[in-house]
Amino acid sequence: MSKPVSARRDFYRQLLPLTLPIVLQNLIAAAVNSADVLMLTYVGGTALSAVSLANQVQFLIIGFFFGIASAISMMVSQYWGKKDLLSIQAVMGIGLKISLCFTALVAAAAVLFPAVIMRVFTPDPELIDLGARYLRLIGFTYVLQGGSQVYECTMRSMERANLPTVFATTALLLNIFLNAVFIFGLFGAPQMGVFGVALATLIARSVELLFCLADAALVKTLRYDAEVLLGAHPALTKDFIHYALPALLNDMVWTVAFSTYSIIFGHLGSDVVAANAITSTVRNLCTTAAFGLASAGTILVGKSIGDNRMEEARQNADTLCHLTLLIGVATGVFILVIRPLVFGVYGAKLTPLGQDYLNFMLLVSSYYVVGQEINTLVIAGIFRAGGNTRFGLICDTIDMWCIAVPVGFFCAFVLKVPVKPLYVIICLDEFYKIPVVYHYYKKYTWLKNITREYE
């Protein structure tokens, strides 16, 4: 049965005000990364390559945050549908405990053993030295993010996206400003290179967390109760582990697998590393609209499920799939159109070989984003909104670790496949799973209300 026009319009009216702040936040976050890359190109290609490789740890952290945010959003959006604020607060507390423990461990590794981490990604002594200096300071930001990301995700899942976006946006803009100050030595500050990028990020993340703490203290959307926030909650913790742990593991499995591509590129030379860093930056910038739509839409799908409006949830999910496919194609075309602009901004600091690699990687990315956006919406969005997290874990584990990563390493280090065809092979990972994901989606068995009464 098709969705009535009035119901579709009502969904769009709810979707737009929730999507715009998330897209804005994602866009500015990607813009900050673009600014970092641009400013580092003026420091030199070696600095850009070193920070790019060192930030694979940040990429691991981002994968963790995406997983923990998906887990929290999955549960909070359904409890928001039934207006159970106590359970929402308890779920946020569970997420905080897990997030802070994990980020503290990764931060300790980055601060204490940065050179060891860098050797995983490259054998180049200069890249190891620069990257280690960057990691030693940037590691402290991971714990700060562990608190702010959980709080902001909880607020967005309650359809309160504006203030978290303001917090994150302010911090990100501050990050850009301080990057310029510390990289170029503005206003009498010393020129600090890659260390300045890390220091700017540390200050900006501290400000963002302070905003979240002030909001929690002053705005009473949730009336925080220490006993509820920090309590054990055995039933909810069991639900969190049952439903959220597979989501978290799914994102970590995917993130670690994706990071292994950087190990491959790191052993192929700094030209490949720099070109891939710029391509990833462009791709992240161009996919913000689709990922923002996915985040907002799945909150609404989860809210409908939590209120037991299953047919409405199914129809809304179908609408999201159609919209994301259209946006994915438009994103691919947009990447092709802006290639001259990308070369105008970044290309001058690359070697001729690096420019050739960049041009080719952008071409390949124009098709890659279509599969990436569709799979992210369905696996990490719609399925999780319906309480189904195990399918994604199984699917991505098989796709990445049984096919994509082994094939990539075999082609790179055994067959010695040249860089361009190797990049194509690596970028096939999203397309292996589309038929399987589509078949499972059309069963609609992922629709499930996972809420319980607060205990």
C-alpha positions in Angstrom: 0.0 0.0 0.0 1.4 3.4 -1.0 1.9 6.1 1.5 -0.9 8.7 1.5 0.3 12.2 0.3 -0.8 13.8 3.5 1.2 11.3 5.6 4.2 11.7 3.4 4.0 15.5 3.8 3.8 15.1 7.5 6.9 13.0 7.5 8.8 15.6 5.5 7.6 18.3 7.9 9.1 16.4 10.8 12.2 15.3 8.8 13.4 18.7 7.6 13.8 20.6 10.9 15.6 17.5 12.3 17.8 17.0 9.3 19.1 20.5 8.7 20.9 20.9 12.1 22.5 17.5 11.7 23.6 18.2 8.1 25.0 21.6 9.2 27.0 20.0 12.0 28.3 17.2 9.7 29.1 19.8 7.0 31.1 22.0 9.3 32.9 19.0 10.8 33.9 17.9 7.3 34.8 21.6 6.5 37.1 21.7 9.5 38.9 18.5 8.3 39.1 20.1 4.8 40.6 23.3 6.3 43.1 21.1 8.3 44.2 19.4 5.1 44.4 22.6 3.2 46.5 24.3 5.9 48.8 21.3 6.3 49.5 21.3 2.5 51.2 24.6 3.1 53.3 23.0 5.8 54.3 20.3 3.4 53.2 16.9 1.9 55.1 15.0 4.6 53.1 16.8 7.4 49.8 16.1 5.6 50.7 12.4 5.2 51.8 12.1 8.8 48.7 13.6 10.3 46.5 11.6 7.8 48.1 8.3 9.1 48.0 9.3 12.7 44.3 10.2 12.4 43.6 6.6 11.6 43.3 6.3 15.4 40.8 9.1 15.3 39.0 7.2 12.6 38.8 4.3 14.9 37.4 6.6 17.6 34.9 8.0 15.1 33.8 4.4 14.3 33.3 3.8 18.0 31.3 7.0 18.4 29.2 6.1 15.4 28.5 2.7 16.9 27.7 4.1 20.4 25.6 6.9 18.9 23.6 4.3 16.8 23.1 2.2 19.9 21.9 5.1 22.0 19.8 6.5 19.2 18.2 3.2 18.6 17.0 2.9 22.2 16.4 6.6 23.0 14.3 7.3 19.9 12.0 4.4 20.8 11.7 5.4 24.4 11.1 9.0 23.2 8.2 7.6 21.2 6.6 6.4 24.4 7.9 9.5 26.4 9.8 7.5 29.0 12.3 10.0 30.2 13.7 7.9 33.0 14.7 5.1 30.6 16.2 7.7 28.3 18.4 9.0 31.1 19.4 5.5 32.2 20.4 4.6 28.6 22.5 7.8 28.4 24.3 6.8 31.6 25.1 3.4 30.2 26.4 4.9 27.1 28.6 7.3 29.0 30.2 4.6 31.1 31.1 2.5 28.0 32.3 5.6 26.0 34.5 7.0 28.7 36.1 3.6 29.5 36.9 2.9 25.8 38.2 6.4 25.0 40.4 6.4 28.1 42.1 3.2 27.0 42.7 4.5 23.4 43.9 7.8 24.8 46.4 6.1 27.0 47.8 4.1 24.1 48.1 7.2 21.9 49.8 9.3 24.6 52.2 6.6 25.9 53.0 4.6 22.7 52.5 6.9 19.7 55.5 5.7 17.7 54.4 2.1 18.1 51.0 3.0 16.7 52.6 4.9 13.7 54.8 2.0 12.8 51.6 0.0 12.1 50.8 2.4 9.3 54.1 3.3 7.8 57.8 2.3 7.9 58.9 5.9 7.0 60.9 7.3 10.0 60.0 10.9 9.3 56.3 10.2 9.1 56.6 8.1 12.3 58.3 11.0 14.2 55.8 13.7 13.0 52.8 11.5 13.6 53.9 10.4 17.1 54.3 14.1 18.1 50.8 14.7 16.9 49.3 11.6 18.6 50.9 12.4 21.9 48.7 15.5 22.3 45.6 14.6 20.3 45.1 11.5 22.4 43.8 13.7 25.3 40.9 14.8 23.1 39.4 11.3 22.8 38.1 11.3 26.4 36.6 14.8 25.9 34.7 13.5 22.9 33.6 10.5 24.8 31.4 12.7 27.0 30.2 15.3 24.5 29.3 12.8 21.7 27.0 10.7 24.0 25.2 13.8 25.4 24.7 15.4 21.9 23.5 12.1 20.5 20.9 11.7 23.3 19.6 15.2 22.7 19.3 14.6 18.9 17.4 11.4 19.5 14.9 13.4 21.4 14.4 15.7 18.4 16.4 18.4 20.2 19.0 18.8 17.5 19.5 22.6 17.5 21.6 23.2 20.6 23.9 20.2 20.1 24.5 21.5 16.6 25.3 25.0 18.0 27.8 23.5 20.5 29.6 21.3 17.9 29.6 24.1 15.3 31.0 26.6 17.7 33.8 24.2 18.7 34.6 23.3 15.1 34.8 26.9 14.0 37.1 27.6 17.0 39.1 24.7 15.8 39.6 26.2 12.3 40.6 29.6 13.8 43.1 28.1 16.2 44.5 25.8 13.5 45.4 28.9 11.5 46.8 30.6 14.5 49.1 27.8 15.5 50.1 26.6 12.0 50.9 30.0 10.6 51.9 31.7 13.8 49.3 34.4 13.8 48.9 37.1 16.5 52.3 36.5 17.8 51.9 32.7 18.4 54.8 30.4 17.4 54.5 28.3 14.3 53.8 24.9 15.6 53.0 22.7 12.6 51.3 19.4 13.3 51.6 20.0 17.0 49.5 23.2 16.6 46.8 21.2 14.8 46.6 18.9 17.9 46.6 21.8 20.3 43.8 23.5 18.5 41.7 20.4 18.5 42.3 19.9 22.3 41.1 23.4 23.1 38.0 23.1 20.8 37.0 19.8 22.2 37.3 21.1 25.8 35.0 24.0 24.9 32.5 21.7 23.3 32.3 19.5 26.5 31.9 22.6 28.7 28.9 23.6 26.5 27.3 20.2 27.0 27.9 20.3 30.8 26.3 23.8 31.0 23.3 22.7 28.9 22.8 19.7 31.1 22.9 21.9 34.2 20.7 24.8 33.0 18.2 23.2 30.5 15.7 20.8 32.1 14.8 18.7 29.1 15.8 15.9 31.3 15.8 16.4 35.0 19.0 14.6 35.8 19.0 12.3 38.8 22.4 10.9 39.7 20.9 7.6 40.9 19.2 7.2 37.5 22.1 8.4 35.4 24.8 6.4 37.2 22.7 3.4 38.4 23.2 -0.2 37.4 19.8 -0.8 35.6 20.3 -4.5 35.0 17.3 -4.9 32.6 18.2 -1.9 30.5 21.9 -2.8 30.5 21.0 -6.2 29.3 19.0 -4.7 26.5 21.8 -2.3 25.7 24.3 -5.2 25.4 21.8 -7.3 23.4 20.8 -4.7 20.9 23.6 -2.1 21.1 26.8 -4.2 21.4 26.3 -5.8 17.9 25.9 -2.3 16.5 29.0 -1.1 18.2 31.0 -4.2 17.1 29.6 -3.7 13.6 31.0 -0.2 13.4 34.3 -1.2 14.9 34.6 -4.1 12.6 34.0 -1.9 9.6 36.2 1.0 10.9 39.2 -1.3 11.7 38.8 -3.0 8.3 38.6 0.4 6.5 41.7 1.6 8.4 43.7 -1.4 7.0 43.3 0.3 3.6 45.5 3.1 5.1 48.1 0.4 6.0 48.1 -0.6 2.3 48.4 3.0 1.1 51.0 3.8 3.7 53.3 1.2 2.2 52.8 2.5 -1.3 54.4 6.0 -0.8 53.5 9.5 0.4 52.0 10.5 -2.9 49.3 7.8 -2.5 48.7 8.7 1.2 48.3 12.4 0.4 46.0 11.8 -2.6 43.9 9.4 -0.5 43.7 11.9 2.4 42.4 14.7 0.1 39.9 12.3 -1.6 38.6 11.1 1.7 38.2 14.7 2.8 36.2 15.6 -0.3 34.1 12.4 0.0 33.3 13.1 3.6 32.3 16.7 2.8 30.0 15.6 -0.1 28.2 12.8 1.8 27.1 15.0 4.7 23.6 15.6 3.3 22.9 11.9 2.9 24.3 10.9 6.3 22.4 13.8 8.0 19.2 12.6 6.3 19.8 9.1 7.4 20.4 10.1 11.1 17.3 12.3 11.2 15.1 9.8 9.4 16.0 6.8 11.5 15.2 8.8 14.7 11.7 9.3 13.3 11.4 5.6 12.3 12.5 4.5 15.8 10.0 7.0 17.3 7.2 5.5 15.3 8.2 1.9 16.3 8.4 2.9 19.9 4.8 4.1 19.7 3.8 0.9 17.9 3.0 2.6 14.6 4.6 -0.2 12.5 3.1 0.5 9.1 4.0 4.2 9.3 7.6 3.2 10.3 7.8 0.9 7.2 6.5 3.5 4.8 8.9 6.1 6.3 11.8 3.7 5.8 10.8 3.2 2.2 10.7 6.9 1.6 14.2 7.3 3.2 15.6 4.7 0.8 14.2 6.5 -2.3 15.5 9.8 -1.1 19.0 8.5 -0.3 19.3 6.8 -3.6 18.6 10.1 -5.4 21.0 12.0 -3.1 23.7 9.3 -3.7 23.5 9.7 -7.5 23.5 13.5 -7.1 26.5 13.3 -4.8 28.5 11.3 -7.3 27.7 13.8 -10.0 28.7 16.6 -7.7 32.1 15.1 -7.0 32.8 15.0 -10.8 31.7 18.6 -11.2 33.9 20.0 -8.4 37.1 18.1 -9.4 38.7 21.3 -10.9 37.9 23.2 -7.7 39.6 20.4 -5.6 42.7 20.7 -7.8 42.7 24.4 -7.5 42.6 24.2 -3.7 44.8 21.2 -3.0 46.6 20.2 -6.2 49.4 22.7 -6.2 51.2 21.2 -3.2 51.1 17.7 -4.7 53.7 16.1 -7.0 52.6 15.4 -10.6 52.2 11.7 -9.6 50.1 12.7 -6.5 47.9 14.9 -8.7 47.3 11.9 -11.1 46.4 9.7 -8.2 44.0 12.3 -6.8 42.2 12.7 -10.1 41.7 9.0 -10.5 40.5 8.6 -6.8 37.9 11.3 -7.2 36.6 9.6 -10.3 36.3 6.3 -8.5 34.6 8.0 -5.5 31.9 9.3 -7.7 30.4 5.8 -7.9 31.6 4.6 -4.5 29.4 7.2 -2.6 26.2 5.7 -4.0 26.8 2.3 -2.4 28.2 3.9 0.7 25.2 6.1 1.3 22.6 3.4 0.7 24.3 0.8 2.8 24.9 3.3 5.7 21.2 4.3 5.7 19.8 0.8 5.7 22.3 -1.1 7.9 23.4 1.6 10.3 20.1 3.5 10.3 16.9 1.8 9.4 17.7 -1.7 10.7 19.0 -0.3 14.0 15.9 1.9 14.4 14.0 -1.4 14.3 16.2 -3.0 16.9 18.0 -5.3 14.4 21.8 -4.9 14.8 23.1 -8.5 14.2 22.5 -8.5 10.5 24.8 -5.6 10.0 27.5 -7.2 12.1 27.4 -10.4 10.2 27.1 -8.8 6.8 30.0 -6.3 7.3 32.3 -8.9 9.0 31.9 -11.3 6.0 32.1 -8.4 3.4 35.1 -6.6 4.9 37.2 -9.4 6.6 36.4 -12.4 4.4 36.4 -10.5 1.1 37.5 -6.9 0.9 40.6 -6.8 3.2 42.1 -10.1 2.2 41.6 -9.3 -1.5 43.2 -5.8 -1.0 46.2 -7.2 0.8 46.7 -10.0 -1.6 46.5 -7.7 -4.6 48.8 -5.1 -3.0 51.6 -7.2 -1.5 51.4 -10.5 -3.5 50.2 -9.7 -7.0 51.8 -6.1 -6.7 48.8 -4.6 -8.5 49.4 -1.0 -9.6 47.9 1.8 -7.5 45.0 2.7 -9.7 43.4 -0.8 -10.3 44.2 -1.5 -6.6 42.1 1.5 -5.6 39.2 0.3 -7.8 39.4 -3.2 -6.2 39.4 -1.7 -2.7 36.4 0.5 -3.5 34.2 -2.4 -4.5 33.5 -3.3 -0.8 30.2 -1.4 -0.6 28.8 -3.1 -3.7 29.4 -6.7 -2.6 26.7 -6.5 -0.1 24.0 -4.4 -1.8 22.0 -7.5 -3.1 22.0 -9.2 0.3 21.1 -6.0 2.1 18.2 -5.3 -0.3 16.8 -8.8 0.0 16.9 -8.7 3.8 15.3 -5.2 3.9 12.3 -6.3 1.8 11.4 -9.0 4.4 10.6 -6.2 6.9 11.5 -8.5 9.8 13.7 -5.8 11.2 10.7 -3.9 12.6 10.6 -4.5 16.3 9.6 -2.5 19.4 12.4 -3.1 21.9 11.2 -0.8 24.8 10.2 -2.0 28.3 8.8 -0.4 31.3 11.3 1.5 33.5 12.5 -0.5 36.5 
